[in-house]
């Protein structure tokens, strides 16, 4: 099995996934319950925009590293915009 067929996340991918889940959790907590239920029923994403400075402050992390990690989640490894994020 080569590296591209591995079913396990690398540490960098695991960090990206954890960041994404933290952002979604923070944004979810900001929404009123009624709005969350409505979005869930309509299969709409909870996160439409992200204030990375606010996220960095809440997570006690540097803005620059969060920005780079978030952009790699959104744009992917080859600079192609990911539409399902």
C-alpha positions in Angstrom: 0.0 0.0 0.0 1.5 3.4 -1.0 1.0 6.7 0.8 -1.9 7.8 -1.5 -3.9 4.6 -0.5 -3.5 5.0 3.2 -6.8 5.1 5.2 -5.2 6.9 8.1 -4.8 10.6 8.4 -1.4 12.2 8.7 -0.8 14.4 11.6 -1.2 17.5 9.4 -4.5 16.2 8.0 -5.7 15.4 11.6 -4.9 18.9 12.7 -6.8 20.4 9.7 -9.8 18.2 10.5 -9.7 19.2 14.2 -9.5 22.9 13.2 -12.5 22.5 10.9 -14.5 20.8 13.6 -13.6 23.5 16.1 -14.7 26.2 13.7 -18.0 24.5 13.0 -18.6 24.0 16.7 -17.9 27.7 17.4 -20.2 28.8 14.6 -22.9 26.4 15.7 -22.8 27.7 19.2 -23.4 31.3 17.9 -26.6 30.3 16.1 -29.9 30.2 17.9 -31.4 26.7 18.2 -34.3 27.5 15.9 -31.9 28.5 13.1 -29.7 25.4 13.6 -32.8 23.2 13.3 -33.9 25.0 10.2 -30.5 24.7 8.5 -30.3 21.0 9.5 -33.7 20.2 8.0 -32.8 22.0 4.8 -29.4 20.2 4.6 -27.6 23.6 4.6 -24.2 24.2 6.1 -23.9 25.8 9.5 -20.8 27.7 8.4 -21.0 30.3 5.6 -18.3 32.7 6.7 -15.4 32.5 9.1 -13.7 35.3 11.1 -10.3 33.7 11.5 -9.1 36.4 13.9 -12.0 35.7 16.2 -11.4 32.0 15.9 -7.7 32.4 16.6 -8.5 34.5 19.7 -11.1 31.9 21.0 -8.7 29.0 20.4 -5.7 30.9 21.7 -3.7 30.2 18.5 -1.8 32.4 16.1 -3.8 34.0 13.3 -1.1 33.2 10.7 -1.0 29.5 11.3 -4.8 29.3 11.4 -5.1 31.2 8.2 -2.6 29.0 6.4 -4.3 25.8 7.7 -7.8 27.0 6.8 -6.8 28.1 3.3 -5.2 24.6 2.7 -8.5 23.1 3.8 -10.5 25.3 1.4 -8.1 25.3 -1.5 -6.7 21.8 -1.2 -3.2 20.6 -1.8 -3.0 21.6 -5.5 -4.6 25.0 -5.2 -8.0 23.8 -6.5 -11.0 25.3 -4.7 -13.0 22.6 -2.8 -16.7 23.1 -3.1 -18.0 20.6 -0.5 -16.3 22.1 2.6 
